[in-house]
Amino acid sequence: MKVWIPHPAGRSLLGELPPGVTVELLADPARLPSSPADVRFWVPPFLAGPGTTGLLTELPDLRVVQLLSAGADAWAGRVPAGVTLCDARGVHDSSTAEWVVTAILAQLRGFGPLARAQGRGEWAFDEVAPTDELAGKRVLIVGAGSIGAALRARLAPFEVTFTLVARTPRPAQGVHGVAELPALLPEADVVVLLVPLTEQTRGLVDAAFLAAMPDGALLVNAARGPVVDTSALVAELTTGRLRAALDVTDPEPLPAGHPLWGLENVLLTPHVAGSVRGLLPRAYRLVGEQLRRFVAGEPLTNTVVDGY
């Protein structure tokens, strides 16, 4: 059987593979390395958009799509019957959690204004001091999966208190349900979004959500851009009442001239939370494990179920 992967380095990172498995490089879905016949296992490029899913119709023997991203919103509901879709749950836990911690600290400690002052060659002590701080903050994590757990572990030493929210409440674990957000938001100094993009989470952060956050609160989006209503966010941020740190936006990439670029209470990064040097070793370790399971006829992990 044939396996298509998007990175040359992936071949050496897969580990030992069963006999009969041929690995080919497909870096550009528009340029196939060989006949699509016998391709049973496909690893699309990292952060591949919906346009890449068109290749699914050209792979008659495909049985598994293994994503390198934690989010599967571009693929859920698009794979043919008989094809198992798997995400990369666990691969991005450390990197995304690191980005969130960095973004929170950068915003609370005024690194944005300080960096701009550095560019002007100005000693900006009087402009920013005293800054805000993370110690004592109330952090609301919306998305209590593996990344949420990794974030909580990294924020724990900063003397914060936590509230976790998931689609389904888990009272025994202290996890609240999404329906409780209106009551939880007014008590949160920092709100972190880590949910997958689904029909239920699209536009979750709307004008009412933002209005429920207290003055001076910080919204951190490390999920997907459309989880937030951009117009509502811009309107709220323009007043200066809230702050935001965004690794994802809607639209994405954010076009030149968009109002978010000019807001000094916003920290923007170009969807880089998962783009770290350790990504490929972790990702292809998972791919190799999945391949060995598939050939052995064992259940795959990280399967994306209906209603993702």
Phi, psi and omega in degrees: 000156181253146177235131176252129178233158186263352185237130177304322181294342183298328182303315183281347183264353183285338186082187182289130181249154181295156176302146177089359179264123178250124181257127179236153182268122173236086180278330182236110182302344178277351182231092184287139182284339182194186177299140178293346181299142177073005173282110183258338189222120184235131174249101180292165177300152178298133180060028176298136182277180182302333180299331181291335183294345179299336180292341182304326183286349182260003184244085188292336184256009184296137177235335183221134167246115180253111180280156174261359180254155176285330179271141181239020188297330180285347187243331183302130180083359182249345181281145182293162175301140181089356178252129179267128178258129180233139176261183184253043178307131179098332183292325187255010184302307185293315185292317180291320177297320177299317180299316182298314179300316180299315182296317179299311181296319181299318180288313183293326182266008172073029183292334177298302177301324180293321178293321177294323177294322177300319179297331178271356182072035183246141175271102196260035182303311184291340181285325188242334186277141356281146179272172170287176179214161181275326181305132177086357183285155176258114186252124178254115181258112180263099187127092188259043176269206185292325178291320176300320178294320178295321178294316180301318180298323183281333180274342184306319181292351183271011175062046178251166172250150187241147164227128181250142181231137176226170179302318180245126180297145176231079186305323182295336180257005180074024181257126181273164176267160180302326181299341181272357184305316181305327179276335184273327186300319181297345181259010186251128174275329180227127178243119182250128180260120180226021184277153171289158176275114177225177176296332180282330183262348178298123181073015179306317180271093181248191183300321181293319177301310183293321180296333180284342178287142183287160178305136178084358182291160183244126174259128181240119180249106173243022182261258175221148184305312184292356172297335181251136172284107187298319181298317179295322180295313180300317180299318181288317181292329181297332178287342182084004184287326181241168173237161180215150170229119190234122170263346181226149182219168173225107010280168178218128359297153179287123184288156176301141179086356180294143182304331181298330181298327188266003183269120184286346177268018180237133170255124182241133170230151189273063177054055185248004186303324181263358185269083181233166183295333181277000184299306187296316177301317179292317184294315183283341170296318176295316180300315179300318179296320180293319178300315181295322176296315183298313181295325180279356181075021181267156179298141177276156175264167174061028179291140180266118185267166176302141181083013180328000000 
